[in-house]
């Protein structure tokens, strides 16, 4: 069967995503560049994740439904974003059965594909539930590894029809995941920076209140905040925020 004929069959699949044959590699590069620019404009991590799953559904061949799963320090696995209920419920089936391509992608850092849920034998408990949910085929790729904490992510792609994903799907998914990883790290770093700046601001405000109230120096005000933090077993930023909101250094 020739390439054109194969692509024609592929387009007949219900819900199959846009195709990117080899001749359109430049177009794909442009789409991924546009995605990267769009992600830079997002204001927070969750918006970045929501944008990623929506973009994956419109970019990766065969991707009809998409989710992003994440695990922190190899503990609880959670779904961070999804295009709709099907990928979220399919992810839950993997978490509850302890098996599936998403978990393999997360823990073993590999790409995992299920051509047909009805004939797949590697994850029998998961595929039985996935079929009941309406999933026909699936592709999962590792999404990112973030810093020393070992944050892992997986991009989970679903189609209601079998055989919706092929080698081209994997190729585009891996390219997409590389761009997504950069976006994820950038969004997380921006969130941490905003949090740090916000903490610094609220501590500065609290110090100002204490300096005005007790006519003390900035260092003395900071020591009062630190002492209150130790005595109440709360973080310094929490003590400072409570002071700015209530005027009280310690809870009654």
Order of alpha helices (4+ residues) and beta strands (2+ residues): alpha-alpha-alpha-beta-beta-alpha-alpha-beta-alpha-beta-beta-alpha-alpha-alpha
